[in-house]
Amino acid sequence: MKTVIALADLILPADHLGPAASEVRVPDYLDEWLSAPYPPQQKDREALLPGLQWVEDEAHKRFAKDFAALSDEQKRAIADDI
């Protein structure tokens, strides 16, 4: 969940237009969606979980840290490659 929060806030940070993604509970919504037992949600889960694992693996490969522990610059470097 830490990876989801860090990635969501990187994509939708708090600014003059509104709060960060985590402040409006986007990660909680994603967790609920991916936990649903229905085929469309399970299909999304099959795509999203490996993607999140790739983000974590890439953070460790490049910076030897969890994605959530990276600096904003390091997070952006990985996100830009996505």
C-alpha positions as CSV (number, residue, x, y, z in Angstrom):
1,M,0.0,0.0,0.0
2,K,3.0,2.3,0.6
3,T,3.9,2.0,-3.0
4,V,0.4,2.8,-4.2
5,I,0.2,5.9,-2.0
6,A,3.6,7.1,-3.1
7,L,2.8,6.6,-6.8
8,A,-0.7,8.1,-6.5
9,D,0.7,11.2,-4.8
10,L,3.4,11.5,-7.5
11,I,0.8,11.4,-10.2
12,L,-1.7,13.6,-8.4
13,P,0.2,15.8,-5.9
14,A,-1.4,18.4,-3.7
15,D,-1.3,21.8,-5.3
16,H,-3.3,25.0,-5.6
17,L,-6.1,23.1,-7.4
18,G,-6.7,20.5,-4.7
19,P,-5.4,17.8,-2.3
20,A,-3.1,14.9,-3.1
21,A,-4.5,11.6,-4.3
22,S,-3.9,10.0,-0.9
23,E,-5.8,12.8,0.9
24,V,-9.0,12.0,-1.1
25,R,-8.4,8.2,-0.5
26,V,-7.5,7.2,-4.1
27,P,-5.3,4.3,-2.8
28,D,-8.2,3.1,-0.6
29,Y,-10.5,3.1,-3.7
30,L,-7.9,1.1,-5.7
31,D,-7.5,-1.4,-2.9
32,E,-11.3,-1.9,-2.7
33,W,-11.6,-2.2,-6.5
34,L,-8.8,-4.8,-6.7
35,S,-10.1,-6.8,-3.8
36,A,-13.5,-7.3,-5.4
37,P,-14.2,-10.9,-6.4
38,Y,-15.7,-10.0,-9.8
39,P,-14.1,-10.9,-13.1
40,P,-13.4,-7.3,-14.4
41,Q,-11.8,-6.4,-11.1
42,Q,-9.8,-9.6,-11.0
43,K,-8.5,-8.9,-14.5
44,D,-7.4,-5.4,-13.4
45,R,-5.7,-7.0,-10.4
46,E,-3.7,-9.3,-12.7
47,A,-2.4,-6.2,-14.6
48,L,-1.8,-3.9,-11.7
49,L,-0.1,-6.1,-9.1
50,P,2.8,-7.1,-11.4
51,G,3.1,-3.4,-12.4
52,L,3.5,-2.4,-8.8
53,Q,6.0,-5.1,-8.2
54,W,8.0,-3.8,-11.2
55,V,8.0,-0.3,-9.6
56,E,9.3,-1.8,-6.3
57,D,11.9,-3.9,-8.1
58,E,13.1,-1.0,-10.1
59,A,13.4,1.2,-7.0
60,H,15.6,-1.5,-5.4
61,K,17.6,-2.1,-8.5
62,R,18.3,1.6,-9.1
63,F,18.4,3.1,-5.6
64,A,18.4,0.1,-3.1
65,K,15.3,1.5,-1.4
66,D,11.6,0.9,-1.3
67,F,9.8,3.2,-3.8
68,A,8.0,5.1,-1.0
69,A,11.4,5.9,0.6
70,L,12.8,7.5,-2.6
71,S,13.2,11.2,-3.2
72,D,10.7,12.8,-5.5
73,E,13.4,13.1,-8.1
74,Q,14.1,9.3,-7.9
75,K,10.4,8.5,-8.0
76,R,9.9,10.7,-11.1
77,A,12.8,9.0,-12.8
78,I,11.1,5.6,-12.4
79,A,7.6,7.0,-13.3
80,D,9.0,8.6,-16.4
81,D,10.2,5.2,-17.6
82,I,6.7,3.8,-17.3
